[in-house]
Amino acid sequence: MRKLLALMLVFGLAVCQVNYAYAQDENQPEQTEEAAADQAADTTAAAAPAEAEEEAAEPAAPAAEESSAEPTGFQVLKEKFIEGDWRFMSLVLLCLILGLAFCIERIITLNIATTNTDKLLARIDERLKQGDLQGAMEVCKATPGPTAAILYEGLKHVEKGPDAVEKAIVSYGSVQMGLLEKGLVWISLFIAIAPMLGFMGTVIGMIQAFDRIEAVGDLSPSVVAGGIKVALLTTVFGLIVAIILQIFYNYIVSKIDGITQKMEEASIALIDILIDNGMFKK
């Protein structure tokens, strides 16, 4: 369910950005027509000598330059995306959307799985000092996250001795590790595929450039510029997608390592708490 919500969120943001860009492009001609109409009206109403018009034209040039807004980074990115081969650019964009969906889902899951182990162990210790093993298990069941889950499995095997508790914690800990790392293989796949698609577009763009050289029989820059441009754009976009997903991947891996370390520390502390409270039968 989290994966579906993350995918819908990323796809919705992409659609909104595209619609916003197209709306800006549609408004630009209208603004240009209005500006031209205003300029024509001003020219008709102004009855001044030619010398006055020339003097007024000199300061008007900087004003016109200031009024012409520079394209934003997103507009430049969109233009370059359109200039590249849409077949490969669309596949690279799909890798970005799916990869971000998996990354967002993992980040949400790992943040939910993060547990204050010190507070949890303190509550378990408080219950065990009262001899309430069932209450300690209820505390673990009410706490979300893999740390509480493995501690619950350990408390279930208290009557079988410390070896059984340790074995249960280790066995269920491997299960929780698999759940934490779920989806990472897909993120790695998109990190590898995105630049590969870019390189494929590069090769095809170079082939198109050589086909044009062969057809025209001339090695002029205008003949090969189109194919080489497509080749470079697809490579750049593929690398950008891979870099973005790699940053998220490293963050997720570091988050998993932190949770795993807390799980190991909590499992060792649980054994000590059980021994201190005399929960193991001699």
Secondary structure, DSSP 8 states (H G I E B T S, - for coil): -HHHHHHHHHHHHHHHHHHHHHHHHHHHHHHHHHHHHHHHHHHHH----HHHHHHHHHHHHHHHHHHS----HHHHHHHHHHHS-HHHHHHHHHHHHHHHHHHHHHHHHHHHH---HHHHHHHHHHHHHTT-HHHHHHHHHHS-SHHHHHHHHHHHTGGG-HHHHHHHHHHHHHHHHHHHTTTHHHHHHHHHHHHHHHHHHHHHHHHHHHHHHHHH----HHHHHHHHHHHHHHHHHHHHHHHHHHHHHHHHHHHHHHHHHHHHHHHHHHHHHHHHTT-S--
